[in-house]
Amino acid sequence: MTDSTIFSRGFAGEKLACVFSGIQPSGGLHLGNYLGAVRHWVSLQDCSERRFYCLVDCHAITVSQSSLRDQTLSMAAALLACGIDAESSVLFVQSSNPHHTELGWILSCVARMGWLQRMTQFKEKAGKDREQASVGLYVYPVLMAADILLYGTTHVPVGDDQKQHLELTRDIAQRFNHGCGKEIFSVPTPFIVASGARVMSLRDGSVKMSKSGSSAMGRLDLTDGLDEIALKVRKAKTDSTVLPSEEAGLEGRLEAKNLVGIYAALREVEVSEALRDVGGMSFSKFKDVLVDVLGEVMVPKGEEMRRLRADEGYLMEVLKKGGEHARALSEGRMERVRRAMEFLEVD
């Protein structure tokens, strides 16, 4: 597999040629999604030439879903509320462009079992009862590779838990190109944004904040009002020691580290700088400060999301336009792929 040194952190001021990012429309958008990914997608609109933001509903059905249609519309509203500009970026639903699944099958014939068997996310998501996991969950990374490679993607923003999938995408692209003797696919460069926040559960600082968590009290949803935010933060797990003034004082204090990290990310400062503001505070006082900052960032976005979600006609128009644009842009590459595979052209 590709060496992990290909991953860079942050931007060096360069204009990125083509960026692709996807998010599953299962459950709502929570603070971890926003700080870890979506906030940076918004920033990318100023430093990239082409951007594709995809609601990956085909990925979502690798596990059982309910109300997928409603969830997809809600996620579209959330991304728009957070600042994704559907006029300058391509915002679309994965299933609206059949090239994704077509290319996914072709690439599944290029990928190797050994590569997929090393994917740690399948082992984590399938758990002990792997025999009952869907085949789709197992080959998920190949469809992800198709998503990325369809559009000539040059850069993919990723979290630490997605690095392995991007390595696989590069391997598949290189193997396909080598096999047909020409560069059909660009080999994308993944990067990890340096200021990306790894947001953990408010109830357990050892696990990520998640849409699938056992308790809604462990996460802050974009749709939470100020009262809900305050309740969740004030009930967040902490310890009895005041906040330190230096970052070293957070070692071994998972919940304290998480809350300070959230505060720092919201203020867009380093943790060390955040501690200069809040070091020495009791948790009760710090939580009040954190609620104020969360309210400033989250509440306006939640209100805008609810406004957009109520206008289903507008959302459908945005996604229809985005899907048509995406399909038109990927058709040329699919024609090259079909010729490389020597499929019989019957049209």
LINPESUL-V332729 format. One line per field, one symbol per residue. ss: DSSP state (~ for helix, > for strand, _ for the rest). phi: phi as a letter, one per 30 degrees, with the letter a starting at -180 (. if undefined). burial: b if it has 9 or more other C-alpha atoms within 8 Angstrom, else e. A space follows every 10 residues. Layout:
ss->???
phi->???
burial->???
This chain:
ss->___~~~_>>_ _____>>>>> >>>______> ~~~~~~~~~~ ~~~~___>>> >>>>>_~~~~ _______~~~ ~~~~~~~~~~ ~~_______> >>>~~~__~~ ~~~~~~~~__ __~~~~~__~ ~~~~~~___~ ~~__~~~~~~ ~~~~~~~~~_ ____>>>__~ ~~~~~~~~~~ ~~~~~~~~~~ ________>> >>_______> _______>__ _____~~~__ >____~~~~~ ~~~~______ ______~~~~ ___~~~~~~~ ~~~~~~~___ ~~~~~~~~__ __~~~~~~~~ ~~~~~~~~~~ ~~~~~~~~~_ _~~~~~~~~~ ~~~~~~~~~~ ~~~~~~~~~~ ~______
phi->.ddddddcbi cciddddbcb bbbddcicdc edddddbded dddddcbbdb bbccdddddd ddbdbbhded dddddddddd ddkdcddccc caceddcddd dddedddddc dceddddddd ddddddidcd dcdddeddce ddddddedde ciecbbdbce dceddddded ddddddeddc iaddcdcdcd bcdecdcccc ddcadcbddb dcddbdddbc dedddddddd ddddcddbbc cdddcbdedc eicddddddd ddeddddhbd eddddddcej dddddddddd eddddddddd dddddddddd cddddddddd dddddddddc dddddddddd didddcd
burial->eeeeeebbeb eeeeebbbbb beebbbebbb bbbbbbbbbb bbebbebbbe bbbbbbbebb ebeeeeebee bbbbbbbbbb bbebebeebb bbbbbebbbb bebbbebbeb beeebbeebe ebbeebeeee eebeeebbbb bbbbbbbbbb bbbbbbbbbe eebebbbbbb bbbbbbbbee eeebbbbbbb bbbeebbebb bbebbeebbb bebeeebbbb bbbbbbeebb ebbbebeeee ebbbbbbeeb eeebbbbbbb bbbbbbeebe bbbbbbebbe bbbeebbbeb bebbbebbbe bbbbbbebbe ebeebbebbb bbbbbbbeeb bebbebbbee eeeeeee
